[in-house]
Amino acid sequence: MEFKGMCIAVEDTSYTSKSSGRVEQTTLTCVDADAKARLKDTVDGVIRKEDYERIKDMPVGKTFDFDVSELRNEMGARFRFRARLSAGTATK
């Protein structure tokens, strides 16, 4: 699944797992950038640290394309997904 979202916040959500050690990841809180069928709430996109390194210079306010691999429902209508950034991701 693909998702296009404008980043409004960035958070380091890395953690230490008992089985696999340190898991480096970053969460981008995004507003849906689809003009036709927009989600009503923000979406949290969890990306790997390697993907974040590509966009770490001022990601807030930029629009990114995500290749979503896992989608979960969080609080109410809010979604959280695990994704990779598409190759030509920064569009704005």
N, CA, C and O atoms as a CHARMM CRD file, in Angstrom:
* protein
*
  368
    1    1 MET  N      0.84200  -1.16500   0.00000 PROA 1      0.00000
    2    1 MET  CA     0.00000   0.00000   0.00000 PROA 1      0.00000
    3    1 MET  C      0.89400   1.23700   0.00000 PROA 1      0.00000
    4    1 MET  O      1.96900   1.23700   0.59900 PROA 1      0.00000
    5    2 GLU  N      0.44900   2.26500  -0.66100 PROA 2      0.00000
    6    2 GLU  CA     1.19400   3.52200  -0.68800 PROA 2      0.00000
    7    2 GLU  C      0.42000   4.59600   0.06800 PROA 2      0.00000
    8    2 GLU  O     -0.81100   4.59000   0.09500 PROA 2      0.00000
    9    3 PHE  N      1.15700   5.51500   0.68000 PROA 3      0.00000
   10    3 PHE  CA     0.55900   6.61500   1.42700 PROA 3      0.00000
   11    3 PHE  C      1.39200   7.86100   1.18700 PROA 3      0.00000
   12    3 PHE  O      2.62200   7.80200   1.18300 PROA 3      0.00000
   13    4 LYS  N      0.73100   8.97500   0.99000 PROA 4      0.00000
   14    4 LYS  CA     1.41500  10.25700   0.83600 PROA 4      0.00000
   15    4 LYS  C      0.96300  11.13900   1.99600 PROA 4      0.00000
   16    4 LYS  O     -0.23000  11.37300   2.18600 PROA 4      0.00000
   17    5 GLY  N      1.94000  11.62700   2.77200 PROA 5      0.00000
   18    5 GLY  CA     1.58700  12.43200   3.93100 PROA 5      0.00000
   19    5 GLY  C      2.55900  13.57700   4.16000 PROA 5      0.00000
   20    5 GLY  O      3.74300  13.48300   3.83400 PROA 5      0.00000
   21    6 MET  N      2.03900  14.66300   4.73000 PROA 6      0.00000
   22    6 MET  CA     2.85900  15.80900   5.08900 PROA 6      0.00000
   23    6 MET  C      3.24400  15.68900   6.55800 PROA 6      0.00000
   24    6 MET  O      2.37400  15.58100   7.42200 PROA 6      0.00000
   25    7 CYS  N      4.52900  15.70900   6.84300 PROA 7      0.00000
   26    7 CYS  CA     5.05800  15.53700   8.18900 PROA 7      0.00000
   27    7 CYS  C      4.77100  16.77900   9.04000 PROA 7      0.00000
   28    7 CYS  O      5.05900  17.90200   8.62600 PROA 7      0.00000
   29    8 ILE  N      4.19700  16.56600  10.23900 PROA 8      0.00000
   30    8 ILE  CA     3.95500  17.68100  11.16200 PROA 8      0.00000
   31    8 ILE  C      4.74000  17.53400  12.46600 PROA 8      0.00000
   32    8 ILE  O      4.83700  18.48400  13.24300 PROA 8      0.00000
   33    9 ALA  N      5.30900  16.32900  12.71000 PROA 9      0.00000
   34    9 ALA  CA     6.11100  16.11700  13.91700 PROA 9      0.00000
   35    9 ALA  C      7.01200  14.90000  13.72800 PROA 9      0.00000
   36    9 ALA  O      6.69000  13.98100  12.97500 PROA 9      0.00000
   37   10 VAL  N      8.14900  14.91400  14.42600 PROA 10     0.00000
   38   10 VAL  CA     9.12400  13.82300  14.36700 PROA 10     0.00000
   39   10 VAL  C      9.45800  13.40700  15.78700 PROA 10     0.00000
   40   10 VAL  O      9.64700  14.25500  16.65900 PROA 10     0.00000
   41   11 GLU  N      9.53400  12.07800  16.02800 PROA 11     0.00000
   42   11 GLU  CA     9.87100  11.58000  17.35700 PROA 11     0.00000
   43   11 GLU  C     10.76900  10.35700  17.22900 PROA 11     0.00000
   44   11 GLU  O     10.49700   9.46700  16.42400 PROA 11     0.00000
   45   12 ASP  N     11.83000  10.31000  18.01500 PROA 12     0.00000
   46   12 ASP  CA    12.69100   9.12800  18.05700 PROA 12     0.00000
   47   12 ASP  C     11.98700   8.09300  18.93500 PROA 12     0.00000
   48   12 ASP  O     11.83400   8.30400  20.13800 PROA 12     0.00000
   49   13 THR  N     11.56000   6.98100  18.34200 PROA 13     0.00000
   50   13 THR  CA    10.84200   5.93800  19.07800 PROA 13     0.00000
   51   13 THR  C     11.65800   4.65100  19.13100 PROA 13     0.00000
   52   13 THR  O     11.09400   3.55700  19.14800 PROA 13     0.00000
   53   14 SER  N     12.97700   4.77700  19.15600 PROA 14     0.00000
   54   14 SER  CA    13.85400   3.61500  19.26800 PROA 14     0.00000
   55   14 SER  C     13.62800   2.95300  20.62400 PROA 14     0.00000
   56   14 SER  O     13.22900   3.60400  21.59000 PROA 14     0.00000
   57   15 TYR  N     13.89000   1.64300  20.67700 PROA 15     0.00000
   58   15 TYR  CA    13.68600   0.90500  21.91700 PROA 15     0.00000
   59   15 TYR  C     14.65300  -0.27000  21.97000 PROA 15     0.00000
   60   15 TYR  O     15.28000  -0.62500  20.97200 PROA 15     0.00000
   61   16 THR  N     14.76000  -0.86600  23.15600 PROA 16     0.00000
   62   16 THR  CA    15.59900  -2.04300  23.33900 PROA 16     0.00000
   63   16 THR  C     14.70500  -3.25500  23.51600 PROA 16     0.00000
   64   16 THR  O     13.88500  -3.31500  24.43200 PROA 16     0.00000
   65   17 SER  N     14.87800  -4.21800  22.62400 PROA 17     0.00000
   66   17 SER  CA    14.10100  -5.45300  22.65000 PROA 17     0.00000
   67   17 SER  C     14.89200  -6.51400  23.41000 PROA 17     0.00000
   68   17 SER  O     16.11600  -6.57300  23.29900 PROA 17     0.00000
   69   18 LYS  N     14.19800  -7.35400  24.18200 PROA 18     0.00000
   70   18 LYS  CA    14.87600  -8.41800  24.91200 PROA 18     0.00000
   71   18 LYS  C     15.49200  -9.43800  23.96500 PROA 18     0.00000
   72   18 LYS  O     16.54500 -10.00200  24.26100 PROA 18     0.00000
   73   19 SER  N     14.84800  -9.67800  22.83300 PROA 19     0.00000
   74   19 SER  CA    15.34200 -10.71600  21.92200 PROA 19     0.00000
   75   19 SER  C     16.31200 -10.20500  20.85700 PROA 19     0.00000
   76   19 SER  O     17.23300 -10.92700  20.47600 PROA 19     0.00000
   77   20 SER  N     16.12600  -8.98200  20.37000 PROA 20     0.00000
   78   20 SER  CA    16.96700  -8.52700  19.25300 PROA 20     0.00000
   79   20 SER  C     17.80800  -7.29200  19.55800 PROA 20     0.00000
   80   20 SER  O     18.43100  -6.74300  18.64900 PROA 20     0.00000
   81   21 GLY  N     17.84200  -6.84800  20.78500 PROA 21     0.00000
   82   21 GLY  CA    18.67100  -5.69700  21.14100 PROA 21     0.00000
   83   21 GLY  C     18.04200  -4.36600  20.76300 PROA 21     0.00000
   84   21 GLY  O     16.81900  -4.22400  20.76700 PROA 21     0.00000
   85   22 ARG  N     18.86900  -3.40900  20.44100 PROA 22     0.00000
   86   22 ARG  CA    18.40900  -2.04600  20.14700 PROA 22     0.00000
   87   22 ARG  C     17.76600  -1.97500  18.76700 PROA 22     0.00000
   88   22 ARG  O     18.36700  -2.38400  17.77400 PROA 22     0.00000
   89   23 VAL  N     16.54100  -1.45500  18.70900 PROA 23     0.00000
   90   23 VAL  CA    15.81500  -1.26200  17.45900 PROA 23     0.00000
   91   23 VAL  C     15.73600   0.24000  17.22000 PROA 23     0.00000
   92   23 VAL  O     15.05200   0.95800  17.94800 PROA 23     0.00000
   93   24 GLU  N     16.44100   0.70800  16.19500 PROA 24     0.00000
   94   24 GLU  CA    16.47900   2.13000  15.86700 PROA 24     0.00000
   95   24 GLU  C     15.33700   2.45900  14.90900 PROA 24     0.00000
   96   24 GLU  O     15.25000   1.88300  13.82400 PROA 24     0.00000
   97   25 GLN  N     14.46200   3.38200  15.30700 PROA 25     0.00000
   98   25 GLN  CA    13.34500   3.79000  14.45600 PROA 25     0.00000
   99   25 GLN  C     12.90700   5.19500  14.81000 PROA 25     0.00000
  100   25 GLN  O     13.19100   5.69500  15.89900 PROA 25     0.00000
  101   26 THR  N     12.21500   5.82200  13.88200 PROA 26     0.00000
  102   26 THR  CA    11.69400   7.17200  14.05700 PROA 26     0.00000
  103   26 THR  C     10.23300   7.18000  13.63700 PROA 26     0.00000
  104   26 THR  O      9.85700   6.50200  12.68100 PROA 26     0.00000
  105   27 THR  N      9.40800   7.94200  14.34400 PROA 27     0.00000
  106   27 THR  CA     7.99600   8.06100  13.99600 PROA 27     0.00000
  107   27 THR  C      7.73800   9.45600  13.43700 PROA 27     0.00000
  108   27 THR  O      8.05300  10.46300  14.07200 PROA 27     0.00000
  109   28 LEU  N      7.16400   9.49500  12.24500 PROA 28     0.00000
  110   28 LEU  CA     6.74900  10.75200  11.62200 PROA 28     0.00000
  111   28 LEU  C      5.24400  10.85900  11.75900 PROA 28     0.00000
  112   28 LEU  O      4.52500   9.98500  11.27500 PROA 28     0.00000
  113   29 THR  N      4.74900  11.89200  12.39800 PROA 29     0.00000
  114   29 THR  CA     3.31300  12.13500  12.46200 PROA 29     0.00000
  115   29 THR  C      2.94900  12.94500  11.22800 PROA 29     0.00000
  116   29 THR  O      3.51300  14.01200  10.98400 PROA 29     0.00000
  117   30 CYS  N      1.99300  12.42500  10.44600 PROA 30     0.00000
  118   30 CYS  CA     1.67600  13.01700   9.14800 PROA 30     0.00000
  119   30 CYS  C      0.19300  13.30800   9.00000 PROA 30     0.00000
  120   30 CYS  O     -0.65600  12.64100   9.59200 PROA 30     0.00000
  121   31 VAL  N     -0.09300  14.31500   8.20000 PROA 31     0.00000
  122   31 VAL  CA    -1.44800  14.62700   7.75800 PROA 31     0.00000
  123   31 VAL  C     -1.56600  14.05200   6.35300 PROA 31     0.00000
  124   31 VAL  O     -0.64900  14.19900   5.54500 PROA 31     0.00000
  125   32 ASP  N     -2.67800  13.40400   6.05700 PROA 32     0.00000
  126   32 ASP  CA    -2.89100  12.80700   4.74100 PROA 32     0.00000
  127   32 ASP  C     -2.83500  13.89600   3.66900 PROA 32     0.00000
  128   32 ASP  O     -3.50800  14.92100   3.78100 PROA 32     0.00000
  129   33 ALA  N     -2.03100  13.66700   2.63300 PROA 33     0.00000
  130   33 ALA  CA    -1.87300  14.65000   1.55900 PROA 33     0.00000
  131   33 ALA  C     -2.71600  14.31900   0.33300 PROA 33     0.00000
  132   33 ALA  O     -2.56100  14.95600  -0.70900 PROA 33     0.00000
  133   34 ASP  N     -3.59700  13.34100   0.43800 PROA 34     0.00000
  134   34 ASP  CA    -4.47900  12.98100  -0.67500 PROA 34     0.00000
  135   34 ASP  C     -5.62200  13.99300  -0.73600 PROA 34     0.00000
  136   34 ASP  O     -6.37300  14.13400   0.22900 PROA 34     0.00000
  137   35 ALA  N     -5.75900  14.68300  -1.83600 PROA 35     0.00000
  138   35 ALA  CA    -6.77700  15.73100  -1.95800 PROA 35     0.00000
  139   35 ALA  C     -8.18400  15.16300  -2.18300 PROA 35     0.00000
  140   35 ALA  O     -9.16700  15.84100  -1.88500 PROA 35     0.00000
  141   36 LYS  N     -8.29900  13.93700  -2.70100 PROA 36     0.00000
  142   36 LYS  CA    -9.61600  13.36700  -3.03100 PROA 36     0.00000
  143   36 LYS  C    -10.27700  12.66200  -1.85600 PROA 36     0.00000
  144   36 LYS  O    -11.45700  12.89500  -1.59000 PROA 36     0.00000
  145   37 ALA  N     -9.55500  11.81500  -1.15400 PROA 37     0.00000
  146   37 ALA  CA   -10.13000  11.02300  -0.05800 PROA 37     0.00000
  147   37 ALA  C     -9.21100  11.11200   1.15400 PROA 37     0.00000
  148   37 ALA  O     -8.48200  10.16700   1.45300 PROA 37     0.00000
  149   38 ARG  N     -9.24300  12.21900   1.83600 PROA 38     0.00000
  150   38 ARG  CA    -8.32300  12.50400   2.94100 PROA 38     0.00000
  151   38 ARG  C     -8.80100  11.85500   4.24300 PROA 38     0.00000
  152   38 ARG  O     -9.99400  11.85600   4.54800 PROA 38     0.00000
  153   39 LEU  N     -7.84200  11.29600   5.01300 PROA 39     0.00000
  154   39 LEU  CA    -8.14100  10.79100   6.34700 PROA 39     0.00000
  155   39 LEU  C     -8.42900  11.97200   7.26100 PROA 39     0.00000
  156   39 LEU  O     -7.85000  13.04500   7.08700 PROA 39     0.00000
  157   40 LYS  N     -9.31200  11.78800   8.22700 PROA 40     0.00000
  158   40 LYS  CA    -9.70400  12.89200   9.10700 PROA 40     0.00000
  159   40 LYS  C     -8.71400  13.14900  10.22900 PROA 40     0.00000
  160   40 LYS  O     -8.66600  14.25400  10.77100 PROA 40     0.00000
  161   41 ASP  N     -7.92800  12.14900  10.58200 PROA 41     0.00000
  162   41 ASP  CA    -6.98900  12.29800  11.69000 PROA 41     0.00000
  163   41 ASP  C     -5.55700  12.14100  11.17700 PROA 41     0.00000
  164   41 ASP  O     -5.34100  11.75000  10.03000 PROA 41     0.00000
  165   42 THR  N     -4.59400  12.44600  12.02400 PROA 42     0.00000
  166   42 THR  CA    -3.19800  12.26700  11.65100 PROA 42     0.00000
  167   42 THR  C     -2.84400  10.78000  11.65900 PROA 42     0.00000
  168   42 THR  O     -3.57900   9.95500  12.20100 PROA 42     0.00000
  169   43 VAL  N     -1.71900  10.45700  11.05500 PROA 43     0.00000
  170   43 VAL  CA    -1.23700   9.08700  10.95400 PROA 43     0.00000
  171   43 VAL  C      0.20100   9.06800  11.44300 PROA 43     0.00000
  172   43 VAL  O      0.97000   9.97800  11.13200 PROA 43     0.00000
  173   44 ASP  N      0.58000   8.04000  12.21000 PROA 44     0.00000
  174   44 ASP  CA     1.95400   7.87600  12.66100 PROA 44     0.00000
  175   44 ASP  C      2.65200   6.87500  11.75800 PROA 44     0.00000
  176   44 ASP  O      2.24000   5.71800  11.66800 PROA 44     0.00000
  177   45 GLY  N      3.69600   7.31400  11.09800 PROA 45     0.00000
  178   45 GLY  CA     4.47900   6.43700  10.22500 PROA 45     0.00000
  179   45 GLY  C      5.79600   6.08900  10.88000 PROA 45     0.00000
  180   45 GLY  O      6.62100   6.96900  11.12300 PROA 45     0.00000
  181   46 VAL  N      6.00500   4.81300  11.16900 PROA 46     0.00000
  182   46 VAL  CA     7.24100   4.34800  11.79300 PROA 46     0.00000
  183   46 VAL  C      8.19100   3.92500  10.68100 PROA 46     0.00000
  184   46 VAL  O      7.89400   3.02300   9.89800 PROA 46     0.00000
  185   47 ILE  N      9.34700   4.59800  10.62600 PROA 47     0.00000
  186   47 ILE  CA    10.34300   4.28300   9.60100 PROA 47     0.00000
  187   47 ILE  C     11.66300   3.90700  10.26200 PROA 47     0.00000
  188   47 ILE  O     11.93100   4.28100  11.40400 PROA 47     0.00000
  189   48 ARG  N     12.46900   3.17400   9.53600 PROA 48     0.00000
  190   48 ARG  CA    13.76900   2.77100  10.05600 PROA 48     0.00000
  191   48 ARG  C     14.70700   3.96500  10.10400 PROA 48     0.00000
  192   48 ARG  O     14.53700   4.93500   9.36500 PROA 48     0.00000
  193   49 LYS  N     15.69100   3.88500  10.97700 PROA 49     0.00000
  194   49 LYS  CA    16.66000   4.96700  11.16100 PROA 49     0.00000
  195   49 LYS  C     17.39000   5.28000   9.85400 PROA 49     0.00000
  196   49 LYS  O     17.72300   6.43800   9.60100 PROA 49     0.00000
  197   50 GLU  N     17.64300   4.27100   9.02400 PROA 50     0.00000
  198   50 GLU  CA    18.33500   4.48300   7.74700 PROA 50     0.00000
  199   50 GLU  C     17.50700   5.38400   6.83700 PROA 50     0.00000
  200   50 GLU  O     18.05400   6.25700   6.16400 PROA 50     0.00000
  201   51 ASP  N     16.18300   5.17500   6.81100 PROA 51     0.00000
  202   51 ASP  CA    15.31800   6.02900   6.00400 PROA 51     0.00000
  203   51 ASP  C     15.27800   7.45000   6.55600 PROA 51     0.00000
  204   51 ASP  O     15.26200   8.41700   5.79500 PROA 51     0.00000
  205   52 TYR  N     15.26200   7.57100   7.86900 PROA 52     0.00000
  206   52 TYR  CA    15.22400   8.89600   8.48000 PROA 52     0.00000
  207   52 TYR  C     16.49600   9.68700   8.16300 PROA 52     0.00000
  208   52 TYR  O     16.43800  10.90500   7.99400 PROA 52     0.00000
  209   53 GLU  N     17.63700   9.01000   8.08200 PROA 53     0.00000
  210   53 GLU  CA    18.89400   9.68600   7.76900 PROA 53     0.00000
  211   53 GLU  C     18.82700  10.39300   6.41300 PROA 53     0.00000
  212   53 GLU  O     19.48800  11.41300   6.21600 PROA 53     0.00000
  213   54 ARG  N     18.03300   9.85800   5.47300 PROA 54     0.00000
  214   54 ARG  CA    17.88300  10.47700   4.14800 PROA 54     0.00000
  215   54 ARG  C     17.14000  11.80800   4.20400 PROA 54     0.00000
  216   54 ARG  O     17.35900  12.67400   3.35700 PROA 54     0.00000
  217   55 ILE  N     16.25900  11.98100   5.19800 PROA 55     0.00000
  218   55 ILE  CA    15.37900  13.16000   5.24200 PROA 55     0.00000
  219   55 ILE  C     15.54900  13.99600   6.50300 PROA 55     0.00000
  220   55 ILE  O     14.75500  14.90700   6.73300 PROA 55     0.00000
  221   56 LYS  N     16.54500  13.72200   7.31900 PROA 56     0.00000
  222   56 LYS  CA    16.62600  14.32200   8.65600 PROA 56     0.00000
  223   56 LYS  C     16.75500  15.83700   8.67900 PROA 56     0.00000
  224   56 LYS  O     16.48200  16.44800   9.71200 PROA 56     0.00000
  225   57 ASP  N     17.15800  16.46000   7.59000 PROA 57     0.00000
  226   57 ASP  CA    17.28000  17.91400   7.55600 PROA 57     0.00000
  227   57 ASP  C     15.90900  18.54700   7.35000 PROA 57     0.00000
  228   57 ASP  O     15.42900  18.65100   6.22200 PROA 57     0.00000
  229   58 MET  N     15.28700  18.96600   8.43700 PROA 58     0.00000
  230   58 MET  CA    14.00000  19.68200   8.41500 PROA 58     0.00000
  231   58 MET  C     12.86300  18.90400   7.72500 PROA 58     0.00000
  232   58 MET  O     12.34000  19.38300   6.71900 PROA 58     0.00000
  233   59 PRO  N     12.46700  17.73700   8.22100 PROA 59     0.00000
  234   59 PRO  CA    11.38600  16.98300   7.59100 PROA 59     0.00000
  235   59 PRO  C      9.99400  17.57200   7.83700 PROA 59     0.00000
  236   59 PRO  O      9.06500  17.30200   7.07600 PROA 59     0.00000
  237   60 VAL  N      9.84600  18.38100   8.90300 PROA 60     0.00000
  238   60 VAL  CA     8.52700  18.93700   9.22600 PROA 60     0.00000
  239   60 VAL  C      8.10300  19.91900   8.13900 PROA 60     0.00000
  240   60 VAL  O      8.85500  20.81600   7.75600 PROA 60     0.00000
  241   61 GLY  N      6.87600  19.72500   7.65300 PROA 61     0.00000
  242   61 GLY  CA     6.33600  20.58800   6.61000 PROA 61     0.00000
  243   61 GLY  C      6.54800  20.04200   5.21300 PROA 61     0.00000
  244   61 GLY  O      6.05400  20.62000   4.24500 PROA 61     0.00000
  245   62 LYS  N      7.27700  18.93100   5.08700 PROA 62     0.00000
  246   62 LYS  CA     7.52100  18.31900   3.77700 PROA 62     0.00000
  247   62 LYS  C      6.58100  17.13600   3.56400 PROA 62     0.00000
  248   62 LYS  O      6.11900  16.50900   4.51600 PROA 62     0.00000
  249   63 THR  N      6.31300  16.84800   2.30000 PROA 63     0.00000
  250   63 THR  CA     5.43700  15.73300   1.94100 PROA 63     0.00000
  251   63 THR  C      6.29200  14.55800   1.49600 PROA 63     0.00000
  252   63 THR  O      7.23700  14.71400   0.72300 PROA 63     0.00000
  253   64 PHE  N      5.94000  13.37300   2.00000 PROA 64     0.00000
  254   64 PHE  CA     6.69200  12.15800   1.71000 PROA 64     0.00000
  255   64 PHE  C      5.77200  11.06600   1.17200 PROA 64     0.00000
  256   64 PHE  O      4.58700  11.00900   1.50200 PROA 64     0.00000
  257   65 ASP  N      6.35300  10.19400   0.32800 PROA 65     0.00000
  258   65 ASP  CA     5.65800   9.00800  -0.16100 PROA 65     0.00000
  259   65 ASP  C      6.16800   7.82000   0.63300 PROA 65     0.00000
  260   65 ASP  O      7.37700   7.64000   0.78100 PROA 65     0.00000
  261   66 PHE  N      5.25300   7.01000   1.14600 PROA 66     0.00000
  262   66 PHE  CA     5.59700   5.84500   1.95200 PROA 66     0.00000
  263   66 PHE  C      5.12400   4.57600   1.26300 PROA 66     0.00000
  264   66 PHE  O      4.04800   4.54700   0.66500 PROA 66     0.00000
  265   67 ASP  N      5.93500   3.52400   1.35100 PROA 67     0.00000
  266   67 ASP  CA     5.52900   2.17600   0.95900 PROA 67     0.00000
  267   67 ASP  C      5.18800   1.45100   2.25000 PROA 67     0.00000
  268   67 ASP  O      6.08300   1.02500   2.97900 PROA 67     0.00000
  269   68 VAL  N      3.89800   1.30900   2.53900 PROA 68     0.00000
  270   68 VAL  CA     3.42100   0.77900   3.82000 PROA 68     0.00000
  271   68 VAL  C      3.46300  -0.74100   3.80600 PROA 68     0.00000
  272   68 VAL  O      2.95700  -1.37600   2.88000 PROA 68     0.00000
  273   69 SER  N      4.07500  -1.32700   4.84700 PROA 69     0.00000
  274   69 SER  CA     4.15300  -2.78600   4.95000 PROA 69     0.00000
  275   69 SER  C      3.23000  -3.33900   6.03500 PROA 69     0.00000
  276   69 SER  O      2.84900  -4.50800   5.98600 PROA 69     0.00000
  277   70 GLU  N      2.87100  -2.51100   7.00800 PROA 70     0.00000
  278   70 GLU  CA     2.00500  -2.96100   8.10400 PROA 70     0.00000
  279   70 GLU  C      1.16300  -1.77400   8.57000 PROA 70     0.00000
  280   70 GLU  O      1.67400  -0.66300   8.71700 PROA 70     0.00000
  281   71 LEU  N     -0.12100  -2.01300   8.79800 PROA 71     0.00000
  282   71 LEU  CA    -1.03800  -0.95300   9.22300 PROA 71     0.00000
  283   71 LEU  C     -1.77300  -1.41800  10.46900 PROA 71     0.00000
  284   71 LEU  O     -2.32000  -2.52000  10.50400 PROA 71     0.00000
  285   72 ARG  N     -1.78300  -0.56600  11.49800 PROA 72     0.00000
  286   72 ARG  CA    -2.48300  -0.88400  12.75000 PROA 72     0.00000
  287   72 ARG  C     -3.38800   0.26300  13.14400 PROA 72     0.00000
  288   72 ARG  O     -3.09300   1.42300  12.85600 PROA 72     0.00000
  289   73 ASN  N     -4.47900  -0.05500  13.79700 PROA 73     0.00000
  290   73 ASN  CA    -5.39700   0.94500  14.31600 PROA 73     0.00000
  291   73 ASN  C     -4.96300   1.27500  15.73700 PROA 73     0.00000
  292   73 ASN  O     -4.84900   0.37700  16.57200 PROA 73     0.00000
  293   74 GLU  N     -4.72300   2.53400  16.01800 PROA 74     0.00000
  294   74 GLU  CA    -4.33400   2.96100  17.36100 PROA 74     0.00000
  295   74 GLU  C     -5.55700   3.52100  18.08300 PROA 74     0.00000
  296   74 GLU  O     -6.57100   2.83300  18.19500 PROA 74     0.00000
  297   75 MET  N     -5.47900   4.73500  18.56600 PROA 75     0.00000
  298   75 MET  CA    -6.56000   5.34000  19.33400 PROA 75     0.00000
  299   75 MET  C     -7.67200   5.83900  18.41300 PROA 75     0.00000
  300   75 MET  O     -7.45400   6.75200  17.61700 PROA 75     0.00000
  301   76 GLY  N     -8.85300   5.25000  18.51600 PROA 76     0.00000
  302   76 GLY  CA    -9.98900   5.69400  17.71300 PROA 76     0.00000
  303   76 GLY  C     -9.74100   5.52100  16.23500 PROA 76     0.00000
  304   76 GLY  O     -9.48000   4.41000  15.77200 PROA 76     0.00000
  305   77 ALA  N     -9.81900   6.60800  15.48800 PROA 77     0.00000
  306   77 ALA  CA    -9.64500   6.54600  14.03600 PROA 77     0.00000
  307   77 ALA  C     -8.19100   6.75300  13.62600 PROA 77     0.00000
  308   77 ALA  O     -7.89300   6.80700  12.43300 PROA 77     0.00000
  309   78 ARG  N     -7.30200   6.86700  14.57000 PROA 78     0.00000
  310   78 ARG  CA    -5.89200   7.13800  14.26700 PROA 78     0.00000
  311   78 ARG  C     -5.16300   5.85600  13.86600 PROA 78     0.00000
  312   78 ARG  O     -5.31800   4.82200  14.51600 PROA 78     0.00000
  313   79 PHE  N     -4.37200   5.92500  12.79900 PROA 79     0.00000
  314   79 PHE  CA    -3.63000   4.77800  12.30000 PROA 79     0.00000
  315   79 PHE  C     -2.14500   4.93500  12.57300 PROA 79     0.00000
  316   79 PHE  O     -1.62300   6.04500  12.67000 PROA 79     0.00000
  317   80 ARG  N     -1.48500   3.80300  12.69300 PROA 80     0.00000
  318   80 ARG  CA    -0.03000   3.74700  12.84500 PROA 80     0.00000
  319   80 ARG  C      0.45400   2.71600  11.83100 PROA 80     0.00000
  320   80 ARG  O     -0.06500   1.60100  11.78300 PROA 80     0.00000
  321   81 PHE  N      1.43800   3.08000  11.02800 PROA 81     0.00000
  322   81 PHE  CA     1.92600   2.13100  10.04300 PROA 81     0.00000
  323   81 PHE  C      3.43800   2.02300  10.07100 PROA 81     0.00000
  324   81 PHE  O      4.14000   2.95300  10.47000 PROA 81     0.00000
  325   82 ARG  N      3.92200   0.87700   9.64200 PROA 82     0.00000
  326   82 ARG  CA     5.34900   0.63800   9.47100 PROA 82     0.00000
  327   82 ARG  C      5.60000   0.72900   7.97800 PROA 82     0.00000
  328   82 ARG  O      4.88700   0.11600   7.18300 PROA 82     0.00000
  329   83 ALA  N      6.62900   1.50700   7.59200 PROA 83     0.00000
  330   83 ALA  CA     6.83100   1.76300   6.17100 PROA 83     0.00000
  331   83 ALA  C      8.28500   2.05000   5.84300 PROA 83     0.00000
  332   83 ALA  O      9.12300   2.24500   6.72300 PROA 83     0.00000
  333   84 ARG  N      8.54600   2.06900   4.56900 PROA 84     0.00000
  334   84 ARG  CA     9.81500   2.54300   4.01100 PROA 84     0.00000
  335   84 ARG  C      9.49500   3.77200   3.19000 PROA 84     0.00000
  336   84 ARG  O      8.39500   3.89200   2.65100 PROA 84     0.00000
  337   85 LEU  N     10.43100   4.67200   3.09000 PROA 85     0.00000
  338   85 LEU  CA    10.24000   5.83800   2.23800 PROA 85     0.00000
  339   85 LEU  C     10.43700   5.42700   0.78400 PROA 85     0.00000
  340   85 LEU  O     11.35300   4.66400   0.47600 PROA 85     0.00000
  341   86 SER  N      9.59200   5.92300  -0.10800 PROA 86     0.00000
  342   86 SER  CA     9.75300   5.65400  -1.53300 PROA 86     0.00000
  343   86 SER  C     11.02100   6.31800  -2.02800 PROA 86     0.00000
  344   86 SER  O     11.54200   7.22700  -1.38200 PROA 86     0.00000
  345   87 ALA  N     11.52000   5.87100  -3.16700 PROA 87     0.00000
  346   87 ALA  CA    12.80700   6.35000  -3.69700 PROA 87     0.00000
  347   87 ALA  C     12.85000   7.86500  -3.88800 PROA 87     0.00000
  348   87 ALA  O     13.78200   8.50400  -3.40000 PROA 87     0.00000
  349   88 GLY  N     11.89700   8.45400  -4.56500 PROA 88     0.00000
  350   88 GLY  CA    11.87300   9.90400  -4.77800 PROA 88     0.00000
  351   88 GLY  C     10.90300  10.55000  -3.84100 PROA 88     0.00000
  352   88 GLY  O      9.91300  11.13300  -4.28300 PROA 88     0.00000
  353   89 THR  N     11.15600  10.46400  -2.55300 PROA 89     0.00000
  354   89 THR  CA    10.12500  10.74800  -1.56700 PROA 89     0.00000
  355   89 THR  C      9.80400  12.21000  -1.31800 PROA 89     0.00000
  356   89 THR  O      8.62200  12.55400  -1.31000 PROA 89     0.00000
  357   90 ALA  N     10.75300  13.07800  -1.11700 PROA 90     0.00000
  358   90 ALA  CA    10.44600  14.46200  -0.75000 PROA 90     0.00000
  359   90 ALA  C      9.91200  15.20700  -1.96500 PROA 90     0.00000
  360   90 ALA  O     10.61600  15.35900  -2.96400 PROA 90     0.00000
  361   91 THR  N      8.65900  15.67500  -1.88000 PROA 91     0.00000
  362   91 THR  CA     8.03100  16.33400  -3.01100 PROA 91     0.00000
  363   91 THR  C      7.83400  17.80200  -2.79700 PROA 91     0.00000
  364   91 THR  O      7.49700  18.51000  -3.74500 PROA 91     0.00000
  365   92 LYS  N      8.03000  18.30400  -1.58700 PROA 92     0.00000
  366   92 LYS  CA     7.75600  19.71800  -1.32400 PROA 92     0.00000
  367   92 LYS  C      8.75000  20.29200  -0.35000 PROA 92     0.00000
  368   92 LYS  O      8.67200  21.47300  -0.01300 PROA 92     0.00000
